[in-house]
Amino acid sequence: MFLAKFFSKIFNRVTLTVLVVLLQLGWLASAFFGWVQPRAVFSALFTLLSAVMALYIVRKDENPAYKISWIMIIGLVPLLGGLLYLLFGNKRPSRRMRRLVETTRNEHYASMVDNPAAARRLPPRLAATSNYVASYGPYPAWNNTAAEYFASGEEMFPRMLADMEKAQRFLFVEYFIISKGSMWDEFFDLLKRKAAAGVDVRVIFDDMGSAWDAPQNLVVQMEKAHIHCLPFNPMIPVIAFAMNHRDHRKILVVDGNVAYTGGINLADEYVNRKQRFGYWKDTGVRLEGDAVWNLTVTYLNLWNAFRPTDRDYDPFRPTICGQIPSDGVVQPYTDSPLDDEPLAENVYLDILAQAQRYVYIFTPYLIIDNEMTTALCLAAKRGWMCASSLPAFRINRRCSD
């Protein structure tokens, strides 16, 4: 039993894919150095290519950290560096993926009509930030929405199941990780019951994120249970930078009236039923009301880009009658590498620029670029120079001990 588990961990799809890609890289390197390097003309041409690529990178409108990394690679391997950049330096997703997603989003652009009445409740500077998200997302702001915060996965999961039990029209599920265990068993059992009752149940999961420990024959199991399934960007054992583009979203939409999002995936460690790195703390949010529409359209756009089934999104709108006790203005939004607008980063930079008293950031991943580092430092410096108050500036990283 132990040996079976050990070998299943070692020889999974991810490991085999990595091995095949490494073999391809090794073969290419062997062919390159065995055929090109001994020939002076080809060596000169590839060295010139590296020099041209280095100049191109310097002039390119790109993140400085990314540019420096590639210039270092080209400098260390001048013969091969330019070719490597041509093969792997383009971070943009494949043309097919970009075309499918952009086409679907453009077709349903009118679904995300701005809601200026909500933004008018905000102070002018915050209203400007809201207008930016509504214009370049496009994700409008909403009133008539209740928001509830959950400090942990085990606190949020029972509420998720309770809301899913009430589903009558549809359940939309989108997660980066689906992993076998008691959490997924409970979740999957509920999905199967709802699908059998005639509810439209759809599941999007990231193929690479779920490849490590997903239930066996996950797609087959779901389709047999009449659960429509879409693995995002399936892994193929071929050298391709597009494999790096993953669906990291965590979204659950129930009948268009209730939605959950946050950092919690469908795996036991996220509800602390399994200890991997000590106590696992990710947070979540429950939305009920009009603002759920932003997440519904986000889900439908991705679904219909790769599995077209819906021409009209109106049947998926919220159906809650009457006013919901509103928790202010709510504006859910998402970001992706499929456009040239770093929406999420710009929102954070704008928040830091407006901060007057404090900034608290809770994150499991503190991997920030030059622009974010500068903005964080400037916010702290600006606070200490304020005579009337001393703003707090604190970043909490998730601890595993």
C-alpha positions as CSV (number, residue, x, y, z in Angstrom):
1,M,0.0,0.0,0.0
2,F,2.8,2.4,0.9
3,L,4.7,1.6,-2.2
4,A,1.6,2.1,-4.4
5,K,1.0,5.6,-2.8
6,F,4.7,6.5,-3.2
7,F,4.9,5.6,-6.9
8,S,1.5,7.2,-7.6
9,K,3.0,10.5,-6.1
10,I,6.2,10.2,-8.1
11,F,4.8,9.0,-11.5
12,N,1.8,11.3,-11.8
13,R,0.9,13.4,-14.8
14,V,2.9,16.4,-13.7
15,T,6.1,14.4,-13.2
16,L,5.8,12.6,-16.5
17,T,5.1,15.9,-18.3
18,V,8.1,17.5,-16.8
19,L,10.3,14.5,-17.7
20,V,9.1,14.6,-21.3
21,V,9.7,18.3,-21.6
22,L,13.2,18.0,-20.0
23,L,14.0,15.3,-22.6
24,Q,12.9,17.6,-25.4
25,L,15.0,20.4,-24.0
26,G,18.0,18.1,-23.7
27,W,17.6,16.9,-27.2
28,L,17.3,20.5,-28.5
29,A,20.4,21.5,-26.6
30,S,22.4,18.5,-27.8
31,A,21.4,19.2,-31.4
32,F,22.1,22.9,-31.1
33,F,25.6,22.6,-29.6
34,G,26.5,19.6,-31.7
35,W,25.5,21.1,-35.0
36,V,25.6,24.9,-34.6
37,Q,28.5,25.6,-32.2
38,P,31.3,24.0,-34.2
39,R,30.3,26.1,-37.3
40,A,31.7,29.7,-37.1
41,V,29.1,31.2,-39.4
42,F,26.1,29.9,-37.4
43,S,27.8,30.7,-34.1
44,A,28.2,34.3,-35.3
45,L,24.6,34.5,-36.4
46,F,23.2,33.2,-33.2
47,T,25.4,35.5,-31.2
48,L,24.2,38.4,-33.3
49,L,20.6,37.3,-32.6
50,S,21.3,37.4,-28.9
51,A,22.6,40.9,-29.2
52,V,19.6,42.0,-31.1
53,M,17.2,40.3,-28.6
54,A,19.0,42.1,-25.7
55,L,18.5,45.5,-27.4
56,Y,14.9,44.6,-28.1
57,I,14.3,43.7,-24.5
58,V,15.8,47.0,-23.3
59,R,13.5,49.0,-25.5
60,K,10.4,46.9,-24.8
61,D,7.7,48.2,-22.6
62,E,8.0,45.5,-20.0
63,N,8.4,44.9,-16.3
64,P,12.0,45.8,-15.3
65,A,12.5,42.7,-13.3
66,Y,11.5,40.5,-16.2
67,K,13.7,42.4,-18.6
68,I,16.8,42.1,-16.3
69,S,16.2,38.4,-15.9
70,W,16.3,37.8,-19.6
71,I,19.3,40.1,-20.2
72,M,21.2,38.1,-17.6
73,I,20.3,34.8,-19.3
74,I,21.4,36.2,-22.7
75,G,24.6,37.5,-21.1
76,L,25.4,34.2,-19.5
77,V,24.6,32.1,-22.6
78,P,25.2,34.5,-25.5
79,L,25.1,31.7,-28.1
80,L,21.8,30.3,-27.0
81,G,20.2,33.2,-25.1
82,G,18.5,34.9,-28.1
83,L,17.0,31.7,-29.3
84,L,15.7,30.9,-25.8
85,Y,14.0,34.3,-25.7
86,L,12.4,33.7,-29.0
87,L,11.0,30.4,-27.8
88,F,10.0,31.3,-24.3
89,G,10.3,35.0,-23.8
90,N,6.8,35.8,-25.0
91,K,4.7,35.6,-21.8
92,R,1.4,36.2,-23.7
93,P,-1.0,33.3,-23.9
94,S,-1.4,31.3,-27.2
95,R,-3.2,33.2,-30.0
96,R,-6.0,30.6,-29.9
97,M,-6.7,31.1,-26.1
98,R,-6.5,34.9,-26.5
99,R,-8.9,34.9,-29.5
100,L,-11.5,32.6,-27.8
101,V,-11.5,34.6,-24.6
102,E,-11.5,38.0,-26.2
103,T,-14.3,37.1,-28.7
104,T,-16.5,35.8,-25.9
105,R,-15.9,38.8,-23.7
106,N,-16.6,41.2,-26.5
107,E,-19.8,39.4,-27.4
108,H,-21.1,39.9,-23.9
109,Y,-19.5,43.2,-23.1
110,A,-23.0,44.8,-22.8
111,S,-23.8,42.5,-19.9
112,M,-21.5,44.5,-17.7
113,V,-23.2,47.9,-18.1
114,D,-21.9,50.4,-15.6
115,N,-24.0,51.2,-12.6
116,P,-23.1,54.8,-11.8
117,A,-25.7,55.1,-9.0
118,A,-23.6,52.9,-6.8
119,A,-20.4,54.8,-7.4
120,R,-22.1,58.1,-6.6
121,R,-22.3,57.0,-2.9
122,L,-18.5,57.0,-2.7
123,P,-16.2,59.9,-2.0
124,P,-14.8,61.5,-5.2
125,R,-11.4,59.9,-5.1
126,L,-12.8,56.4,-4.4
127,A,-15.4,56.9,-7.1
128,A,-12.6,57.5,-9.5
129,T,-11.0,54.1,-8.6
130,S,-14.4,52.5,-9.0
131,N,-14.9,54.1,-12.4
132,Y,-11.5,52.8,-13.5
133,V,-12.5,49.2,-12.6
134,A,-15.9,49.7,-14.3
135,S,-14.3,51.1,-17.5
136,Y,-11.3,48.8,-17.9
137,G,-12.6,45.6,-16.3
138,P,-15.4,46.1,-17.1
139,Y,-16.8,45.3,-13.7
140,P,-19.5,47.7,-12.4
141,A,-20.1,48.6,-8.8
142,W,-23.3,47.6,-7.0
143,N,-25.5,48.4,-4.1
144,N,-28.1,46.0,-2.7
145,T,-25.4,43.5,-1.8
146,A,-24.6,41.9,1.6
147,A,-21.0,40.8,2.1
148,E,-19.7,38.4,4.8
149,Y,-16.1,37.7,5.6
150,F,-14.8,34.3,6.7
151,A,-11.4,34.1,8.5
152,S,-10.8,30.5,7.6
153,G,-11.8,27.7,5.3
154,E,-13.4,25.6,8.0
155,E,-15.6,28.5,8.9
156,M,-16.7,29.1,5.3
157,F,-17.2,25.6,4.0
158,P,-20.4,24.7,5.9
159,R,-22.0,27.9,4.7
160,M,-21.0,27.0,1.1
161,L,-22.7,23.6,1.4
162,A,-25.8,25.1,3.0
163,D,-26.2,27.6,0.1
164,M,-25.6,24.9,-2.5
165,E,-28.4,22.8,-1.0
166,K,-30.8,25.6,-1.8
167,A,-29.8,25.8,-5.5
168,Q,-32.7,25.5,-7.9
169,R,-31.4,26.8,-11.2
170,F,-27.6,26.5,-11.5
171,L,-24.3,25.9,-9.6
172,F,-21.1,27.3,-11.2
173,V,-17.9,26.0,-9.7
174,E,-14.4,27.3,-10.6
175,Y,-11.3,26.3,-8.6
176,F,-7.5,26.1,-9.1
177,I,-7.2,22.9,-7.1
178,I,-9.5,19.9,-6.7
179,S,-7.9,17.3,-4.5
180,K,-9.3,14.0,-3.3
181,G,-10.3,13.9,0.4
182,S,-13.3,14.4,2.7
183,M,-13.8,18.0,1.6
184,W,-14.1,17.1,-2.1
185,D,-16.2,14.0,-1.2
186,E,-18.8,16.2,0.5
187,F,-18.8,18.8,-2.2
188,F,-19.0,16.2,-5.0
189,D,-21.8,14.3,-3.4
190,L,-23.9,17.5,-3.2
191,L,-23.1,18.4,-6.8
192,K,-24.2,14.9,-8.0
193,R,-27.5,15.2,-6.0
194,K,-28.2,18.7,-7.5
195,A,-27.4,17.6,-11.0
196,A,-29.7,14.6,-10.6
197,A,-32.5,17.0,-9.5
198,G,-32.1,19.0,-12.7
199,V,-29.9,21.8,-11.6
200,D,-27.4,23.1,-14.2
201,V,-24.1,22.1,-12.6
202,R,-20.8,23.2,-14.2
203,V,-17.2,22.8,-12.9
204,I,-14.1,24.5,-14.2
205,F,-10.8,23.4,-12.7
206,D,-7.2,24.1,-13.6
207,D,-5.7,21.0,-15.2
208,M,-2.2,21.6,-13.8
209,G,-3.3,22.8,-10.4
210,S,-5.4,19.8,-9.9
211,A,-3.1,17.2,-11.5
212,W,-1.0,16.4,-8.3
213,D,-3.7,14.8,-6.2
214,A,-7.0,15.0,-8.1
215,P,-9.5,12.1,-7.8
216,Q,-8.9,9.4,-10.5
217,N,-10.8,10.0,-13.7
218,L,-12.2,13.2,-12.4
219,V,-13.7,14.4,-15.7
220,V,-15.3,11.0,-16.4
221,Q,-16.8,10.9,-12.9
222,M,-18.4,14.3,-13.3
223,E,-19.7,13.8,-16.8
224,K,-21.3,10.5,-15.8
225,A,-23.0,12.3,-13.0
226,H,-24.4,14.9,-15.5
227,I,-22.0,17.5,-14.2
228,H,-20.6,19.5,-17.1
229,C,-16.8,19.8,-16.7
230,L,-14.1,22.0,-18.3
231,P,-10.4,21.4,-17.4
232,F,-8.7,24.7,-18.1
233,N,-5.6,24.7,-20.4
234,P,-4.9,20.9,-20.3
235,M,-1.3,19.9,-19.9
236,I,0.4,18.5,-22.9
237,P,4.0,17.1,-22.8
238,V,5.3,19.6,-25.3
239,I,7.7,22.6,-24.8
240,A,5.3,25.5,-24.6
241,F,5.3,28.6,-22.4
242,A,1.5,28.6,-22.6
243,M,1.5,25.8,-20.0
244,N,2.4,28.6,-17.5
245,H,-1.0,30.2,-17.9
246,R,-3.3,28.8,-15.2
247,D,-6.8,29.5,-13.9
248,H,-6.1,30.5,-10.3
249,R,-9.7,31.7,-9.5
250,K,-11.8,30.3,-6.7
251,I,-15.5,31.1,-7.5
252,L,-18.8,29.4,-6.5
253,V,-22.0,30.9,-7.8
254,V,-25.4,29.7,-6.6
255,D,-28.4,30.6,-8.7
256,G,-26.8,34.0,-9.5
257,N,-27.9,35.2,-6.0
258,V,-25.1,34.0,-3.8
259,A,-21.3,33.8,-4.6
260,Y,-18.2,32.8,-2.7
261,T,-14.7,33.7,-3.5
262,G,-11.3,34.0,-1.7
263,G,-8.2,31.9,-1.3
264,I,-9.8,28.5,-0.5
265,N,-9.5,25.6,-2.9
266,L,-11.3,22.3,-2.7
267,A,-8.7,20.3,-0.8
268,D,-8.6,19.1,2.8
269,E,-5.7,21.3,3.9
270,Y,-7.8,24.4,3.2
271,V,-10.3,23.4,5.8
272,N,-7.6,22.0,8.1
273,R,-8.7,18.4,7.9
274,K,-5.2,17.6,6.8
275,Q,-2.0,19.1,8.1
276,R,0.5,19.9,5.3
277,F,2.4,23.0,6.5
278,G,0.8,23.5,9.9
279,Y,-2.4,25.5,10.3
280,W,-3.6,26.6,6.9
281,K,-5.2,30.1,6.9
282,D,-6.9,31.3,3.8
283,T,-9.8,33.7,3.9
284,G,-13.1,33.9,2.0
285,V,-16.0,36.2,1.2
286,R,-19.7,35.5,0.7
287,L,-21.7,37.9,-1.5
288,E,-25.5,37.9,-1.7
289,G,-27.3,40.3,-4.1
290,D,-26.7,42.3,-7.2
291,A,-22.9,42.3,-7.1
292,V,-22.9,38.5,-7.7
293,W,-23.6,39.3,-11.4
294,N,-19.9,40.3,-11.9
295,L,-18.7,36.8,-10.9
296,T,-21.5,35.1,-12.8
297,V,-20.5,36.9,-16.1
298,T,-16.8,36.2,-15.3
299,Y,-17.6,32.5,-15.0
300,L,-19.8,32.4,-18.1
301,N,-17.2,34.2,-20.3
302,L,-14.5,31.6,-19.5
303,W,-16.9,28.7,-19.9
304,N,-18.3,29.9,-23.2
305,A,-14.9,30.7,-24.6
306,F,-14.0,27.0,-24.6
307,R,-17.3,25.3,-24.4
308,P,-19.9,27.5,-26.0
309,T,-23.4,26.8,-24.7
310,D,-24.9,30.2,-23.8
311,R,-25.8,33.0,-26.2
312,D,-27.9,34.9,-23.7
313,Y,-26.7,35.6,-20.1
314,D,-30.0,37.1,-18.9
315,P,-31.4,33.8,-17.5
316,F,-28.5,33.8,-15.0
317,R,-29.2,37.2,-13.5
318,P,-30.0,37.5,-9.7
319,T,-33.6,36.8,-8.9
320,I,-33.7,38.1,-5.3
321,C,-36.7,40.3,-4.8
322,G,-36.7,43.3,-2.5
323,Q,-33.8,45.1,-0.9
324,I,-30.9,43.3,0.7
325,P,-29.3,45.0,3.7
326,S,-26.4,46.5,1.8
327,D,-22.8,46.5,3.2
328,G,-21.8,49.6,1.2
329,V,-20.7,49.5,-2.4
330,V,-19.5,46.1,-3.6
331,Q,-17.4,45.7,-6.8
332,P,-16.0,42.2,-7.5
333,Y,-13.5,42.1,-10.3
334,T,-11.0,39.7,-11.9
335,D,-7.8,40.1,-13.9
336,S,-6.0,38.1,-16.5
337,P,-2.9,38.1,-18.7
338,L,-5.1,38.2,-21.8
339,D,-5.0,42.0,-22.1
340,D,-2.4,44.7,-21.5
341,E,-4.2,46.2,-18.5
342,P,-2.7,45.1,-15.1
343,L,-6.0,45.9,-13.5
344,A,-5.5,44.2,-10.1
345,E,-2.0,45.7,-9.6
346,N,-3.3,49.2,-10.6
347,V,-6.1,49.0,-8.1
348,Y,-3.6,48.1,-5.3
349,L,-1.3,50.9,-6.4
350,D,-4.3,53.3,-6.3
351,I,-5.3,52.2,-2.9
352,L,-1.8,52.8,-1.6
353,A,-1.8,56.2,-3.1
354,Q,-5.0,57.1,-1.3
355,A,-4.1,55.7,2.1
356,Q,-4.2,58.2,4.9
357,R,-4.1,56.2,8.2
358,Y,-3.1,52.6,7.6
359,V,-2.6,49.8,5.1
360,Y,-3.0,46.1,6.2
361,I,-2.2,43.5,3.7
362,F,-2.8,39.8,4.4
363,T,-1.3,37.5,1.8
364,P,0.2,34.0,1.5
365,Y,2.4,35.1,-1.3
366,L,4.6,38.2,-1.1
367,I,6.1,38.3,-4.5
368,I,6.1,42.0,-5.5
369,D,7.6,43.9,-8.4
370,N,9.5,47.2,-8.5
371,E,6.3,49.3,-8.9
372,M,4.6,47.7,-5.9
373,T,7.7,47.9,-3.7
374,T,8.0,51.6,-4.5
375,A,4.4,52.3,-3.8
376,L,4.5,50.5,-0.4
377,C,7.6,52.4,0.6
378,L,6.2,55.7,-0.5
379,A,3.0,55.1,1.4
380,A,5.0,54.4,4.6
381,K,7.2,57.4,4.1
382,R,4.2,59.7,3.4
383,G,2.6,58.5,6.6
384,W,5.6,59.2,8.8
385,M,5.8,62.7,7.4
386,C,2.2,63.5,8.4
387,A,2.2,65.6,11.5
388,S,-1.5,64.9,12.5
389,S,-1.2,61.1,12.6
390,L,1.1,58.2,12.3
391,P,-0.4,55.7,9.8
392,A,0.2,52.0,10.4
393,F,1.8,50.0,7.6
394,R,1.8,46.3,8.1
395,I,2.0,43.2,5.9
396,N,1.0,39.9,7.3
397,R,2.2,36.8,5.6
398,R,0.4,33.5,6.3
399,C,2.3,31.5,8.8
400,S,2.4,27.8,8.9
401,D,3.6,27.3,12.5
